[in-house]
Amino acid sequence: MGRKKVLIIRFSSIGDIVLTSPVPRSLKKSHPDYEVHFLSKKSNKDLLIHNPHIDKLHILKDSLEETIKELKQEKFDYILDLHHNLRSFIIKFRLGVKARSFPKENWAKYKMVRFKNREIKLDHIVERYAATLALVGSELDEEGLELHLPESLEGKAEELLKKNLGAVSSKPLAIVLGAKHATKRWPSSHFIELINKLGEAVVLIGGPDAKEEAGEISHAVQTPVYNSVGQLSLLESAALLKQCRAVVAHDTGFMHIAAAFQMEIYSLWGNTVPEFGMTPYKSPHEILEVKNLDCRPCSKIGFDQCPKGHFSCMQDQKAEMVVEKIRRGISKS
């Protein structure tokens, strides 16, 4: 009969790729003899190629027809669709094998955004992804997220910390800057106040989009800061993050990378809300948000500017409050 082959589909983005990590692992636990393939965009290759639970990675081509032609040659037995859009539907239809798609809950999210109904609480996205495992007789394990890094990168991260922060008395705090949408970002002035009030060594992490902000912050603080923003690859930044004692992050992909490392996470929420089911998964965390704000959530994704003009969801989260939370720490019980 040969080995059973399973194709997992998730095209983007960084956070979602990390959030899918329990699926191939749980599948392999139930069926170690199954061959697990993963289809994603080229930009996510580094997040997937080191995963020991994935036997083969397929990269989505510019031509969907070429992608389908390649996938047909594999003769899959099952498809677990963790993206659930038109493109993944076409792939499933053309391959013509048993498939299961995860519940996106778009109607529920629409009601939450349109009517500000926060009585609705969606199951965590990891649990919704894992619902597809029923197709192959598997179920979600209890181990949380994972991201596998080459040992060489972890060694490089240690050297970078020594070079840029010197002999600090304890592990630094990581602050992840940037987000695709402005309404997910805490103001730079708040970050500056936070770092100065904390008075401890800090590592700034982020992509090229946050480089200007990182420069502004690093020049305005009086404590030791290693500004790595825009200077490292995604996995290099992840390895650096792993060397830190805790992380302050927005509702972005790096928040989920921190959860994969079981880090202590101080999670800043603006226009989105935890009830969407995208909180740090199985990692100690503190949700930082302005509760009872009648305009939240204003979007399930985000905007370039606050639709109301006041941006209270982030402006009203004062640095003093976040400092107090960090100093108190997070209970691990």
BAVEX-355149 format. One line per 3 residues: for each residue x, y, z of N, C-alpha, C, O. Coordinates in steps of 0.05 Angstrom, whole numbers, plus 5000, padded with zeros to 4 digits. Each point is the difference from the previous one (the first is absolute). Last residue first. Example, Ala and Ser with C-alpha at 12.3 -4.5 7.8 and 13.67 -1.06 7.14 Angstrom:
<atoms>
5257,4955,5142,5016,5024,5001,4985,5022,5014,5010,5022,5004 ~ 4996,4863,4995,4982,5024,5000,5018,5024,5000,5021,5000,5013;
</atoms>
This chain:
<atoms>
5040,5589,5751,4982,4979,5010,4976,4997,4981,4983,4984,5004 ~ 5092,5081,4995,5003,4976,4982,4981,4978,5008,4999,4979,4988 ~ 5001,5135,5020,4998,4975,5015,5001,4976,4981,4986,5000,4979;
5060,5097,5003,4976,4984,4993,5001,4974,5016,5020,4986,5000 ~ 5022,5120,5020,5005,4974,4988,4973,4985,4995,4979,5010,5008 ~ 5050,5081,5031,4986,4981,5015,5004,4971,4990,5000,4981,5015;
5036,5093,4938,5014,4997,5026,4987,4979,5018,5013,4986,5015 ~ 4946,5037,4902,5025,4986,4995,5015,4995,5027,5011,4979,5004 ~ 4909,5072,4998,4994,4972,4993,5026,4984,4997,5003,4978,5009;
5003,5115,5005,4990,4987,5024,4996,4970,4995,5006,4983,5016 ~ 5016,5072,4911,5023,4996,5018,4992,4985,5025,5014,4981,5008 ~ 4918,5045,4934,5015,4978,4988,5024,4994,5018,5007,4976,5004;
4941,5099,5019,4985,4975,5004,5015,4976,4990,5000,4979,5013 ~ 5036,5106,4971,5001,4993,5029,4986,4974,5005,5010,4984,5016 ~ 4986,5056,4897,5025,4986,5006,5002,4991,5029,5009,4978,5006;
4894,5035,4947,5022,5016,5009,5024,4983,5007,4998,4977,5009 ~ 4912,5022,4929,5016,4979,5014,5027,5013,5008,5018,5001,4984 ~ 4918,5047,4965,4992,4998,5028,5013,4977,5015,4996,4997,5024;
5017,5018,4881,5010,5024,5015,4994,4998,5030,5016,5009,5016 ~ 4951,4923,4924,5029,4999,5005,5010,5024,5016,5016,4996,5018 ~ 4892,4996,4961,5007,4972,5006,5029,4996,5005,5008,4982,5015;
4953,5103,4956,5000,4995,5029,5008,4971,5007,5011,4995,5022 ~ 4982,5067,4894,5019,4977,5004,5002,4993,5030,5022,4994,5010 ~ 4926,5077,4935,5012,5003,5026,5020,4979,5007,5018,5005,5017;
4929,5003,4899,5018,5022,5003,5013,5002,5027,5020,5015,5003 ~ 4918,4919,4951,4987,5020,5016,5018,5025,5005,4990,5021,5009 ~ 5039,4901,4941,4976,5011,4987,4986,5022,5015,4986,5017,4989;
5121,4960,5012,4976,4995,5016,4976,5011,4986,5000,5024,4994 ~ 5082,4946,4945,4996,5019,5021,4973,4994,5015,4983,4986,4989 ~ 5051,4955,4946,5023,5018,5000,4998,5022,5020,5020,5011,5008;
4931,4892,5009,4998,5024,4982,5026,5015,5001,5017,4996,5017 ~ 4943,4894,5004,5011,5025,5009,4998,5022,4979,4991,4994,4977 ~ 4969,4908,5045,5028,5002,4991,5012,5026,5009,5019,4999,5017;
4891,4979,5000,5012,4974,5008,5030,5000,4991,5014,4981,5006 ~ 4928,5108,5026,5007,4984,4976,5011,4973,5010,5011,4999,5022 ~ 4956,5064,5039,4992,5015,4977,5006,4986,4974,4991,5007,4979;
4983,4958,5127,5021,5001,4979,4990,5016,4976,4977,4998,4992 ~ 5008,5052,5077,5016,4976,4995,4982,4976,4999,4980,4998,5015 ~ 4993,5093,5007,5006,4999,4971,5017,4975,4993,5007,4996,4977;
4963,5031,5114,4977,4992,4984,5005,4999,4970,4983,4992,4984 ~ 5074,4985,5107,5001,5022,4980,4980,4993,4979,5002,4979,4987 ~ 5023,4967,5092,4975,5015,5000,5002,5025,4982,4985,5019,5004;
5110,4945,5023,4974,4986,5001,4977,5020,4999,5003,5023,5008 ~ 5102,4976,4959,4981,5018,5012,4973,4987,4999,4987,4999,4978 ~ 5109,4946,5027,4980,5012,4983,4983,5020,5015,5000,5000,5025;
5079,4915,4980,4999,5029,5006,4981,5013,4981,5005,5001,4976 ~ 5020,4894,5065,4986,5016,4979,4998,5029,5009,4989,5005,5021 ~ 5083,4913,5004,4982,5021,5012,4988,5015,4976,5015,5012,4984;
5034,4883,5031,4997,5026,4987,4981,5018,5016,4983,4990,5015 ~ 5072,4906,4970,4992,5019,5021,4998,5028,4988,5019,5010,4988 ~ 4961,4904,4951,5024,5014,5010,4991,5020,5021,4979,5012,4997;
4964,4933,4942,5014,4983,5019,5027,5012,5008,5020,4986,5004 ~ 4942,5070,4922,4989,4973,5006,5019,4985,5018,5023,4995,4994 ~ 4947,5113,4984,5023,4982,5003,4991,4973,5010,4986,4998,5020;
4937,5052,4929,5018,5007,5022,5024,4981,5001,5000,4980,4986 ~ 4917,5029,4954,5028,5001,4990,5019,5008,5022,5021,5012,4995 ~ 4876,4985,4998,5013,4973,5002,5028,4999,4990,5009,4979,4991;
4922,5094,5021,5003,4989,4972,5013,4973,5001,4999,4985,4980 ~ 4991,5071,5098,4977,4982,4995,5000,4989,4971,4986,4981,4994 ~ 5077,5086,5041,5007,4972,5006,4978,4981,4993,5005,4976,4994;
5003,5117,4951,4993,4991,5027,5007,4971,5004,5000,4984,4981 ~ 5027,5112,4953,4991,4972,5001,4995,4993,5030,5008,5014,5018 ~ 5026,5072,4961,4974,4997,4986,4989,4972,5001,4976,4996,4998;
5102,5014,5062,4987,5025,4992,4973,4995,4988,4980,4996,5014 ~ 5099,4952,5055,4977,4998,4981,4987,5027,4995,4994,5014,5019 ~ 5102,4933,5024,4986,5025,4996,4978,4997,4978,5007,4993,4978;
5051,4939,5094,4988,5002,4973,4982,5025,4998,4980,5002,5014 ~ 5104,4944,5039,4983,5023,5007,4988,5010,4973,5014,5012,4984 ~ 5035,4890,5050,4992,5019,4980,4981,5021,5011,4980,4994,5014;
5098,4922,5007,4981,5017,5014,4994,5023,4981,5017,5015,4991 ~ 5013,4890,4966,5010,5024,5014,4977,5014,5015,4977,4995,4995 ~ 5035,4921,4945,4989,5000,5027,5010,5023,5017,5006,4997,5024;
5006,4984,4880,5023,4996,5017,4992,5000,5030,5017,5000,5018 ~ 4919,5014,4914,5013,4974,4992,5024,4994,5018,5008,4977,5003 ~ 4948,5106,5006,4984,4979,5012,5012,4973,4993,4999,4981,5017;
5038,5094,4942,5007,5000,5028,4985,4978,5015,5011,4987,5018 ~ 4966,5027,4893,5027,4988,5001,5009,4999,5029,5012,4980,5009 ~ 4909,5064,4975,4996,4971,4998,5027,4985,4999,5002,4978,5010;
4998,5116,4990,4987,4992,5025,4997,4969,5001,5004,4988,5020 ~ 5027,5054,4902,5021,4995,5020,4988,4994,5027,5014,4987,5016 ~ 4928,5035,4910,5013,4974,4997,5020,4995,5022,5003,4977,5009;
4923,5093,5020,5014,4995,4974,5013,4973,5000,4999,4985,5020 ~ 4954,5087,5046,4985,4977,4989,5011,4995,4972,4987,5006,4980 ~ 5081,5043,5085,4973,5005,4991,4987,4973,4992,5013,4979,5002;
5067,5029,5074,4994,4997,4971,4971,5008,4994,4982,4997,5017 ~ 5106,4987,5059,4976,5017,4997,4995,5001,4970,5018,5006,4984 ~ 5037,4917,5081,4996,5017,4976,4975,5017,5002,4979,4991,5011;
5106,4949,5049,4971,5005,4996,4998,5018,4975,5020,5010,4990 ~ 5065,4956,5035,4985,4989,5023,4970,5002,4997,4985,4984,5011 ~ 5091,5002,4907,4990,5021,5019,4982,4987,5021,4991,4978,4997;
5050,4979,4924,5020,5005,5021,4990,5019,5021,5014,5004,5020 ~ 4935,4973,4902,5001,4977,5018,5020,5004,5022,4998,4987,5021 ~ 4994,5076,4908,4977,5002,5018,5002,4978,5021,4994,5005,5023;
5068,4992,4907,5006,5022,5019,4978,5003,5021,5005,5003,5024 ~ 4981,4937,4905,5021,4989,5018,5008,5021,5021,5005,4993,5023 ~ 4935,5034,4910,4987,4981,5018,5020,4988,5020,4993,4998,5023;
5039,5058,4909,4985,5016,5020,4986,4982,5020,4999,5006,5023 ~ 5045,4952,4906,5020,5012,5017,4986,5017,5022,5009,5000,5023 ~ 4937,4963,4910,5008,4980,5019,5022,5010,5019,5001,4993,5023;
4967,5066,4908,4978,4992,5018,5010,4980,5021,4994,5004,5024 ~ 5082,5058,4940,4980,4984,4987,4978,4993,5020,5003,5004,5024 ~ 5054,5087,4992,5002,4971,5001,4978,4986,4983,4980,5012,4994;
5029,5085,5021,5028,4991,4994,5003,4970,4998,5021,4990,4991 ~ 4899,5068,5034,5007,5002,4971,5027,4991,4993,5009,5003,4977 ~ 4980,5013,5124,4978,5003,4981,5009,5004,4972,5016,5018,4994;
5030,4972,5095,5005,4981,4979,4980,5003,4977,5000,4984,4981 ~ 5043,5068,5110,4980,5004,4979,5007,4982,4976,5018,5006,4985 ~ 5002,5000,5126,5011,4989,4975,4978,5002,4979,4979,4986,5002;
5043,5069,5096,4981,4990,4979,5016,4988,4977,5019,5012,4990 ~ 4988,5031,5120,5013,4985,4978,4979,4988,4981,4982,4986,5009 ~ 4988,5103,5042,5009,4973,5008,5013,4986,4977,4997,5008,4977;
4959,5080,5021,5024,5002,5015,5011,4973,5010,5020,4999,5014 ~ 4918,5042,4895,5000,4986,5026,5027,5001,5013,5020,5004,4987 ~ 4954,5030,4923,4986,5015,5020,5000,4987,5028,4988,5011,5019;
5048,4954,4896,5015,5025,5006,4987,5016,5022,5012,5019,5010 ~ 4949,4899,4959,5027,4993,5011,5016,5026,5006,5017,4999,5018 ~ 4896,5008,4941,4999,4990,5027,5027,4996,5012,5006,5009,5023;
4987,5017,4886,4990,5022,5018,5000,4991,5029,5008,5015,5018 ~ 5014,4921,4917,5021,5020,5002,4992,5023,5019,5016,5009,5017 ~ 4920,4926,4960,5020,4988,5018,5023,5020,5005,5011,5002,5022;
4922,5020,4915,4990,5002,5027,5021,4989,5020,5003,5012,5022 ~ 5017,4980,4887,5000,5028,5008,4990,5003,5029,5012,5016,5015 ~ 4985,4897,4947,5027,5010,5004,5002,5029,5009,5015,5006,5018;
4910,4928,4958,5002,5013,5026,5027,5013,5005,5006,5008,5023 ~ 4972,4941,4897,4978,5020,5003,5001,5016,5026,4989,5022,5002 ~ 5071,4903,4977,5007,5025,4988,4979,5022,5003,5007,5024,5001;
4985,4898,5071,5008,5000,4972,5007,5028,4990,4999,5020,5016 ~ 5013,4941,5089,4980,5007,4981,5011,5000,4972,5024,4996,4996 ~ 5005,5013,5118,4998,4980,4978,4978,5008,4981,4980,5011,5009;
5087,5024,5081,4979,5007,4981,5001,4981,4976,5021,4997,4988 ~ 5013,4997,5120,5006,4993,4972,4976,5008,4983,4978,4991,5005 ~ 5064,5040,5099,4978,4994,4981,5011,4993,4973,5019,5011,4991;
5006,5006,5124,5009,4996,4973,4978,4990,4982,4983,4983,5009 ~ 4989,5078,5075,5016,4975,4996,5007,4997,4971,4989,5014,4982 ~ 4951,5053,5066,5028,5003,5007,5016,4975,4997,5020,4996,5015;
4881,5037,4981,5009,4974,5007,5030,5000,5009,5008,4988,5019 ~ 4952,5091,4946,4989,4994,5027,5010,4973,5010,5005,4996,5024 ~ 5018,5032,4888,5013,5017,5019,4990,4994,5029,5016,5001,5019;
4943,4953,4908,5028,4992,5003,5014,5017,5022,5015,4989,5016 ~ 4896,5034,4962,5001,4973,5012,5029,4992,5005,5006,4991,5022 ~ 4977,5089,4931,4994,5003,5028,5002,4973,5014,5011,4998,5023;
4998,5001,4885,5023,5015,5012,4996,5002,5030,5018,4996,5015 ~ 4911,4967,4935,5023,4981,5002,5024,5014,5013,5014,4988,5017 ~ 4912,5065,4964,4993,4982,5022,5023,4980,5004,5007,4993,5022;
4997,5066,4905,5004,5015,5025,4995,4982,5024,5013,5003,5021 ~ 4968,4965,4892,5029,5000,5006,5006,5014,5027,5017,4991,5015 ~ 4885,4962,4967,5016,5024,4992,5029,4998,5009,5006,4989,5021;
4936,4923,4954,5003,5018,5023,5017,5024,4992,5019,4996,4985 ~ 4924,4941,4944,5026,5008,5011,4997,5019,5024,4985,5019,4998 ~ 4947,4942,4940,5010,4979,5017,5025,5008,5016,5011,4985,5016;
4945,5068,4916,4982,4999,5024,5007,4976,5018,4986,4996,5020 ~ 5060,5021,4896,5007,5020,5020,4983,4997,5025,5009,5006,5022 ~ 5018,4911,4912,4980,5022,5001,5005,5018,5024,5007,4990,5022;
5052,4937,4959,4991,5007,4973,4981,5024,5000,5001,5017,4982 ~ 5073,4976,5093,4976,4984,4994,4991,5010,4973,5005,5023,4992 ~ 5081,5000,5088,4988,4997,4973,4975,4982,5000,4996,4983,5018;
5084,5004,5056,4987,5024,4988,4987,4993,4973,5006,4979,4988 ~ 5027,4970,5110,4996,4996,4971,4985,5024,4989,4977,5006,5009 ~ 5090,4971,5079,4977,5016,4991,4998,4998,4970,5018,5007,4985;
5032,4938,5105,4997,5004,4971,4975,5018,4996,4979,4996,5012 ~ 5094,4993,5074,4972,5000,4992,4999,5005,4969,5014,5017,4990 ~ 5074,4937,5062,4985,5025,4993,4971,4995,4994,4991,4977,4996;
5076,4967,5074,4990,5000,4973,4984,5025,4994,4986,5010,5017 ~ 5086,5002,5058,4979,4981,4995,4991,5001,4971,5008,5018,4985 ~ 5066,5034,5048,4996,4983,5023,4979,4979,4996,5000,4979,5014;
5065,5063,4907,4976,5008,5016,4995,4980,5021,5007,4976,4997 ~ 5075,5047,4935,4994,4982,5023,4977,5011,5017,5005,5012,5021 ~ 4999,5015,4875,5021,4996,5019,4991,4981,5023,4983,4983,4996;
4971,5051,4921,4991,5008,5027,5022,4996,5021,4997,5010,5022 ~ 5016,4970,4884,4984,5024,4999,4990,5010,5028,4993,5023,5003 ~ 5061,4895,4980,5012,5022,4985,4986,5026,5004,5013,5021,5002;
4951,4899,5035,5024,5008,5014,5014,5024,4987,5009,5018,5013 ~ 4914,4946,4945,4993,5012,5025,5025,5009,5015,5001,5023,5011 ~ 5011,4929,4909,4989,5027,4995,4993,5014,5026,5005,5024,5003;
5021,4886,5001,5023,5017,4994,4991,5029,4995,5014,5019,5009 ~ 4920,4915,5003,5015,5004,5025,5023,5019,4996,5005,5017,5017 ~ 4947,4956,4907,4985,5018,5016,5013,5006,5027,5000,5023,5009;
5037,4912,4933,5005,5027,4990,4985,5021,5017,5010,5022,5005 ~ 4976,4887,5014,5027,5008,5008,5006,5028,4991,5012,5016,5014 ~ 4908,4946,4957,4998,5006,5029,5027,5008,5011,5002,5018,5017;
4993,4955,4893,4987,5026,5004,4998,5007,5030,5003,5024,5007 ~ 5031,4892,4967,5019,5021,4992,4988,5028,5005,5014,5018,5007 ~ 4934,4901,5003,5017,5007,5023,5019,5023,4994,5007,5015,5018;
4898,4978,4932,5027,4987,4998,5017,5009,5024,4998,5023,5009 ~ 4894,4975,5000,5022,5017,4991,5026,4983,4998,5005,4983,5016 ~ 4878,5007,4992,5026,4987,5001,5021,5018,4988,4997,5010,4977;
4903,4999,5074,5016,5011,4977,5028,4990,5003,5013,5005,5020 ~ 4878,4977,5024,5029,4995,4998,5011,5014,4975,4987,5004,4980 ~ 4920,4989,5096,5012,5007,4975,5029,4992,5000,5012,4994,5021;
4921,4951,5044,5003,5028,4992,5013,5004,4973,5002,4981,4984 ~ 4971,4935,5069,5028,5010,5002,5003,5029,4991,5022,5011,5003 ~ 4906,4914,5002,4999,5021,5021,5026,5016,5001,5005,5014,5020;
4940,4933,4893,5015,4994,5025,5000,5024,5019,4987,5020,4994 ~ 4938,4951,4928,5020,5019,5009,5013,4990,5025,4987,4992,5019 ~ 4973,4936,4912,4990,5022,5016,5023,5016,5010,5023,4991,5001;
4945,4930,4916,5019,5011,5019,4986,5021,5017,4978,5009,4993 ~ 4990,4940,4926,4998,4985,5025,5020,5009,5021,5008,4984,5017 ~ 4974,5054,4894,5019,4979,5000,5001,4984,5026,5018,4985,5005;
4922,5089,4981,4999,4986,4974,5018,4976,5000,4994,4980,4986 ~ 5004,5082,5087,4980,4979,5002,4998,4984,4974,4993,4977,5000 ~ 5061,5103,5011,5013,4974,5005,4981,4977,5003,5007,4977,4997;
4970,5118,4994,5003,4986,4974,5013,4972,5004,4997,4983,4983 ~ 4992,5081,5088,4975,4986,4994,5002,4984,4974,4985,4980,4997 ~ 5084,5080,5036,5002,4972,5007,4974,4984,4996,5001,4975,4999;
5004,5120,4987,5017,4986,4980,5000,4970,5005,4998,4984,4982 ~ 4958,5067,5081,4984,4999,4975,5017,4988,4977,4989,4985,4984 ~ 5052,5029,5100,4979,4979,5002,4984,4998,4975,4991,4978,4993;
5072,5091,5011,5014,4974,5000,4980,4977,5002,5003,4980,4986 ~ 4965,5109,5022,5006,4993,4973,5015,4973,4998,4995,4985,4981 ~ 4938,5035,5101,5027,5008,4992,5005,4990,4971,4992,4978,4993;
4908,5040,5032,5020,4981,5008,5027,5010,4990,5002,5013,4980 ~ 4926,5062,5036,5007,4979,4981,5020,4980,5013,5016,5008,5016 ~ 4907,5060,5023,5028,4993,5004,5006,4976,4983,4990,4978,5005;
4930,5105,5014,5009,4978,4983,5030,4995,5006,5016,5019,5000 ~ 4943,5053,5039,4990,4976,5014,5008,4975,4984,5001,4979,5011 ~ 5014,5113,4962,5023,4985,5012,4990,4978,5018,5016,4988,5014;
4949,5081,4903,4990,4978,5018,5024,4984,5010,5010,4983,4986 ~ 4975,5097,4951,5017,5001,5024,4991,4980,5021,5001,5005,5024 ~ 4967,5008,4883,4983,5006,5022,5014,5002,5027,4988,5003,5021;
5059,4981,4895,4978,5017,4992,4984,5009,5024,4992,5024,5002 ~ 5081,4915,5009,5010,5026,4990,4977,5019,4996,5001,5023,5007 ~ 4979,4889,5020,5016,5012,5021,5009,5028,4992,5000,5019,5016;
4954,4928,4922,4982,5010,5020,5016,5013,5023,4990,5020,5011 ~ 5059,4939,4921,4986,5023,4989,4982,5012,5021,4999,5024,5004 ~ 5045,4896,5016,5018,5023,5001,4987,5025,4989,5004,5022,5011;
4948,4898,4983,5003,5007,5028,5018,5025,5003,4994,5018,5016 ~ 4998,4945,4899,4975,5012,5008,5001,5010,5029,4991,5022,5006 ~ 5083,4928,4958,4998,5028,4990,4974,5014,5008,5001,5024,5005;
5048,4885,5014,4982,5016,5018,4997,5029,4991,4999,5018,5017 ~ 5053,4898,4951,5011,5028,5002,4983,5018,5018,5011,5019,5012 ~ 5008,4869,4982,4979,5021,5001,5011,5028,5004,5013,5005,5021;
5039,4913,4925,4995,5009,5027,4978,5022,5000,4997,5013,4980 ~ 5011,4901,4950,5008,5028,5004,4994,5009,5028,4981,4991,5013 ~ 5038,4911,4929,4985,5013,5021,5012,5028,5003,5024,5004,5001;
4972,4904,4924,5012,5025,5010,4982,5010,5023,4976,4994,5002 ~ 5047,4920,4920,4986,5007,5024,5014,5024,5013,5024,5001,5002 ~ 4991,4995,4895,5003,4980,5021,4985,5010,5025,4990,5023,5001;
5028,5021,4907,4978,4981,5002,5004,4978,5020,4993,4977,4996 ~ 5056,5104,4960,5013,4975,5009,4980,4978,5005,5007,4976,4998 ~ 4962,5110,4977,5016,4989,4978,5014,4974,5008,5003,4982,4983;
4947,5067,5082,4982,4991,4978,5016,4985,4979,4991,4979,4990 ~ 5057,5064,5079,4986,4977,5010,4982,4987,4978,5000,4976,4996 ~ 5043,5105,4983,5020,4979,5003,4986,4974,5010,5005,4978,4989;
4944,5100,5007,5006,4991,4973,5020,4976,5001,4996,4980,4986 ~ 4983,5063,5095,4977,4985,4990,5006,4989,4972,4993,4977,4995 ~ 5069,5081,5044,5002,4973,5012,4976,4983,4991,5003,4976,4998;
4997,5113,4973,5023,4986,4989,5003,4971,5011,5005,4981,4986 ~ 4928,5079,5049,4994,4991,4972,5023,4983,4989,4995,4980,4987 ~ 5005,5017,5117,4992,5022,4982,4995,4989,4972,5000,4976,4996;
5037,4984,5095,4971,5001,4994,4992,5026,4984,4984,5016,5009 ~ 5097,4942,5044,4997,5027,4990,4971,5006,4993,4990,5021,5007 ~ 5048,4894,5023,5001,5019,5022,5000,5029,4990,5005,5018,5016;
4972,4875,4951,5001,5028,4990,4998,5019,5024,4979,5004,5012 ~ 5049,4890,4964,4991,5016,5023,5004,5030,4992,5022,5010,4998 ~ 4970,4890,4946,5008,5028,5001,4988,5013,5024,4976,4999,5005;
5050,4893,4954,4984,5019,5015,5012,5029,4997,5023,5003,4995 ~ 5012,4923,4956,4977,4986,5010,4981,5020,5014,4975,4996,4999 ~ 5101,5020,4918,4993,5002,5028,4975,4984,5006,4983,4996,4983;
5088,5014,4938,4977,4982,5005,4993,4999,5030,5003,4980,5014 ~ 5067,5070,4930,5004,4988,5026,4979,4979,5008,5004,4983,5017 ~ 4996,5072,4903,5020,4979,4997,5004,4986,5027,5009,4977,5000;
4936,5101,4993,4987,4976,4989,5019,4976,4999,4992,4977,5003 ~ 5039,5110,5020,4987,4987,5022,4987,4974,4991,4999,4980,5015 ~ 5041,5077,4920,5021,4989,5018,4987,4983,5022,5009,4978,5006;
4934,5070,4937,5013,4979,4985,5021,4986,5017,5002,4975,5000 ~ 4956,5101,5035,4982,4977,5000,5012,4977,4985,4998,4977,5008 ~ 5049,5105,4991,4999,4989,5027,4983,4975,5001,5008,4980,5012;
4994,5068,4908,5025,4986,5004,5001,4987,5028,5010,4978,5003 ~ 4916,5076,4977,5000,4976,4983,5025,4984,5004,4999,4975,5002 ~ 4993,5110,5037,4986,4980,5015,4999,4974,4985,5001,4978,5012;
5074,5100,4980,4979,4986,4984,4987,4979,5018,5013,4981,5008 ~ 5056,5065,5030,4984,5022,4989,4976,4989,4984,4979,5012,5000 ~ 5056,4923,5077,5012,5014,4976,4982,5023,4991,4977,5002,5008;
5042,4943,5090,4980,5010,4982,5012,5016,4977,5015,5019,5005 ~ 5034,4901,5050,4998,5029,4999,4980,5008,4979,5000,4991,4977 ~ 5021,4919,5091,4994,5009,4973,4996,5031,5001,4987,5010,5017;
5063,4908,5048,4988,5026,4997,4996,5007,4971,5018,4996,4983 ~ 4993,4909,5083,5006,5014,4975,4985,5027,4999,4976,5001,5006 ~ 5025,4943,5072,5018,4984,4983,5008,5015,4975,5021,4996,4989;
4951,5034,5115,4992,5004,4972,5020,4986,4982,5024,5006,5001 ~ 4986,4998,5094,4974,4986,4996,4990,5004,4971,4979,4989,4993 ~ 5101,5053,5046,5004,4972,4996,4975,4984,4994,5001,4976,4993;
5030,5128,4986,4980,4986,5015,5003,4970,4996,4996,4991,4977 ~ 5052,5084,4980,5014,4987,5022,4981,4983,5018,5008,4989,5020 ~ 4963,5065,4903,5019,4980,4991,5014,4985,5022,5011,4978,4995;
4922,5097,5013,4990,4973,4997,5022,4979,4995,4996,4976,5007 ~ 5013,5122,5002,4984,4992,5023,4993,4971,5000,4993,4988,5020 ~ 5052,5055,4907,5018,4997,5023,4985,4991,5025,5012,4987,5017;
4938,5032,4902,5017,4976,4998,5017,4995,5025,5001,4978,5010 ~ 4932,5093,4961,4998,4985,5025,5019,4976,5001,4999,4984,5019 ~ 4991,5075,4904,5008,5017,5022,5000,4986,5027,5012,5009,5020;
4955,4951,4898,5029,4999,5002,5010,5016,5024,5020,4993,5013 ~ 4881,4965,4991,5015,5019,4984,5030,4999,5005,5008,4991,5021 ~ 4933,4920,4994,4999,5027,5010,5015,5018,4980,5010,4991,4979;
4959,4899,5049,5000,5019,4978,4997,5028,5011,4982,5007,5015 ~ 5050,4887,5020,4989,5026,5007,5003,5019,4976,5021,5001,4988 ~ 4978,4884,5045,5009,5022,4982,4987,5026,5008,4978,5000,5012;
5041,4894,5030,4987,5026,5004,5014,5020,4981,5024,5005,5002 ~ 4960,4883,5012,5018,5019,4988,4986,5027,4999,4979,5003,4987 ~ 5009,4907,5082,4989,5017,4979,5021,5019,4990,5018,5008,5015;
4993,4929,5058,5006,4989,4974,4989,5017,4977,5006,4995,4977 ~ 4978,5022,5118,5029,5004,4994,5008,4991,4972,5020,5008,4990 ~ 4888,5019,5061,5007,4984,4976,5029,5005,4992,5006,5014,4981;
4958,5026,5098,4979,4980,4995,5008,4980,4978,4994,4977,5001 ~ 5064,5095,5018,4998,4984,5025,4979,4978,4996,5005,4977,5008 ~ 5006,5087,4924,5022,4981,5000,5000,4982,5025,5007,4977,5000;
4930,5094,4992,4995,4980,4980,5021,4978,5000,4994,4976,4999 ~ 5017,5099,5056,4979,4983,5011,4994,4978,4980,4995,4977,5008 ~ 5067,5088,4964,5011,4985,5022,4979,4980,5011,5006,4977,5005;
4969,5084,4926,5017,4978,4990,5012,4983,5023,5003,4976,4997 ~ 4942,5097,5032,4986,4982,4983,5018,4977,4989,4993,4977,5004 ~ 5034,5100,5052,4991,4976,5014,4987,4979,4982,4998,4977,5007;
5034,5110,4958,5021,4980,5006,4990,4976,5016,5011,4978,4997 ~ 4945,5107,4968,4993,4974,4989,5018,4978,5010,4995,4976,4995 ~ 5018,5116,5028,4977,4990,5013,4990,4973,4989,4986,4986,5014;
5086,5062,4946,5009,4990,5027,4976,4987,5014,5003,4980,5013 ~ 4978,5062,4906,5017,4977,4995,5009,4987,5026,5000,4976,5004 ~ 4952,5105,5000,4983,4977,4993,5016,4975,4995,4992,4978,5007;
5054,5105,5007,4986,4990,5024,4984,4975,4995,5000,4981,5016 ~ 5042,5060,4909,5019,4990,5020,4986,4988,5024,5006,4977,5008 ~ 4928,5024,4916,5024,5016,5000,5017,4989,5022,4997,4978,5009;
4956,4975,4909,5012,5023,5015,4985,5001,5027,4981,4986,5004 ~ 5004,4939,4937,5017,5017,4982,5014,5022,5016,5024,5006,4994 ~ 4938,4891,5023,4998,5026,5013,5020,5018,4985,5024,4996,5001;
4940,4894,4998,5001,5025,4985,4997,5023,5019,4980,5003,5014 ~ 5048,4884,4982,4991,5022,5017,5003,5026,4984,5022,5005,4989 ~ 4973,4884,4986,5009,5027,4992,4986,5020,5019,4976,5001,5002;
5051,4887,4999,4982,5021,5008,5012,5027,4992,5024,5005,5005 ~ 4983,4879,4975,5011,5027,4997,4979,5021,5007,4977,4999,4991 ~ 5050,4889,5028,4980,5021,4996,5013,5027,4999,5019,5005,5015;
5032,4903,4956,4996,5019,5022,4977,5019,4992,4998,5008,4978 ~ 5002,4892,4979,5017,5024,5001,4993,5018,5023,4980,4996,5013 ~ 4985,4914,4951,4984,5024,5000,5017,5025,5000,4991,5021,4989;
</atoms>
